[in-house]
Amino acid sequence: MFIQGTLRYLDPETFVSHHLTEKSDVYSFGAVLVELMTRKKAIHNDDFNGKKPLSHTFASMFHQNKLSNLLDYEIIGDGVMVVLWKLAELAMHCLSPRGDKRPTMKEVAECLQMLRRIQTQLVTKSNPTRVHYSYGGS
């Protein structure tokens, strides 16, 4: 089997073994999640070393508790940092080099639903009269 894909989204095990697993997509999702949280490309220019994998920079900042320095400044706020930190933890689990350490996509979906409920509760507590979501239509 010939594996095709963009290297920056391909999990390390698949890169070495040339075999996709059910956890390969989880790694790719983690890479996309980090891109969304930071508004940076998977291979980005850092301030010091030129082009660098975003997943490595993200992991480093996460472990140094400096994640807010890397996150997109437009999403950072007092009311959302709890959710952003939990989202970062999820991304870190998804980006685990070992597939058996990654969650399943079902677990990822459940975590995202939980984070959505937490965010809704936080917003409701801080702005009880505000309408939070509008689906379909204006």
C-alpha positions in Angstrom: 0.0 0.0 0.0 1.3 3.4 -0.9 0.4 6.1 1.7 -0.2 9.6 0.3 -0.6 12.7 2.3 1.0 15.9 3.5 3.9 15.1 5.8 3.0 17.7 8.4 -0.3 15.9 9.0 1.0 12.3 8.8 1.5 10.7 12.1 5.0 9.4 12.9 4.0 5.8 13.1 2.5 5.8 9.6 5.5 7.6 8.2 7.8 4.9 9.5 5.6 1.8 9.0 3.7 2.9 5.9 0.5 1.5 7.5 -2.6 3.6 8.4 -4.4 2.8 11.6 -7.6 4.1 13.1 -5.5 6.6 15.1 -3.7 8.1 12.0 -6.7 10.4 11.4 -6.6 11.4 15.1 -3.1 12.7 14.7 -4.1 14.7 11.5 -7.0 16.1 13.4 -4.7 17.2 16.2 -2.5 19.0 13.7 -5.5 20.8 12.2 -6.7 21.7 15.7 -3.4 23.3 16.5 -3.5 25.3 13.3 -6.9 26.6 14.2 -5.9 27.5 17.7 -2.8 29.4 16.6 -3.7 30.6 13.2 -0.4 29.3 12.0 0.5 26.8 9.3 1.7 23.3 10.2 5.2 24.3 9.1 5.6 27.9 10.3 8.4 30.5 10.6 9.3 30.9 14.3 11.1 34.0 15.6 14.5 32.2 15.9 15.1 29.1 13.8 13.2 29.7 10.6 10.8 27.0 9.4 9.7 24.6 12.2 6.9 22.1 12.7 4.0 23.8 14.5 3.3 20.6 16.5 6.8 20.8 18.0 6.4 24.5 18.9 3.0 23.9 20.3 4.2 21.0 22.5 7.1 23.0 23.8 4.9 26.1 24.7 2.3 23.8 26.2 4.9 22.1 28.5 6.4 25.5 29.5 2.9 26.9 30.4 3.4 29.6 27.7 0.7 28.5 25.4 -1.0 32.0 25.4 2.1 33.3 23.6 1.4 31.0 20.7 -2.4 31.1 20.5 -4.3 33.3 18.1 -4.6 36.6 20.1 -8.2 37.0 18.8 -9.5 33.9 20.7 -7.7 34.6 24.0 -9.8 36.0 26.8 -10.4 35.5 30.5 -13.6 33.6 30.0 -12.2 31.1 27.5 -8.8 30.2 28.8 -10.2 27.2 30.7 -11.6 25.8 27.5 -8.6 26.7 25.4 -6.3 24.9 27.9 -8.5 21.8 27.7 -8.6 22.1 23.9 -4.8 22.3 24.0 -4.7 19.1 26.2 -6.9 17.4 23.7 -4.6 18.5 20.8 -1.5 17.2 22.7 -3.2 13.8 23.2 -4.1 13.7 19.5 -0.5 14.5 18.5 1.1 11.7 20.6 3.8 10.1 18.6 2.4 6.7 19.7 -1.0 5.7 18.2 -1.9 3.7 21.3 -1.6 6.8 23.4 -4.0 8.8 21.2 -7.8 9.0 21.8 -10.2 7.5 19.4 -12.2 9.9 17.1 -15.2 9.0 19.2 -13.4 10.1 22.3 -12.3 13.3 20.5 -15.9 14.1 19.5 -17.1 13.5 23.1 -14.4 15.8 24.5 -15.3 18.5 22.0 -19.0 18.2 23.0 -18.0 18.5 26.7 -15.9 21.6 25.9 -18.8 23.2 24.0 -21.0 22.7 27.1 -18.4 24.2 29.4 -17.9 27.2 27.1 -21.7 27.7 26.9 -21.9 27.6 30.7 -19.0 30.1 31.0 -20.6 32.5 28.6 -24.0 32.2 30.2 -22.6 33.0 33.6 -20.7 36.0 32.4 -23.5 37.3 30.0 -26.8 35.8 31.1 -29.0 37.9 28.8 -26.9 37.4 25.6 -28.0 35.0 22.8 -25.0 32.7 22.2 -25.6 30.7 19.1 -27.6 31.3 16.0 -28.1 28.4 13.6 -29.3 28.9 10.0 -30.7 32.2 9.0 -29.9 35.7 10.1 
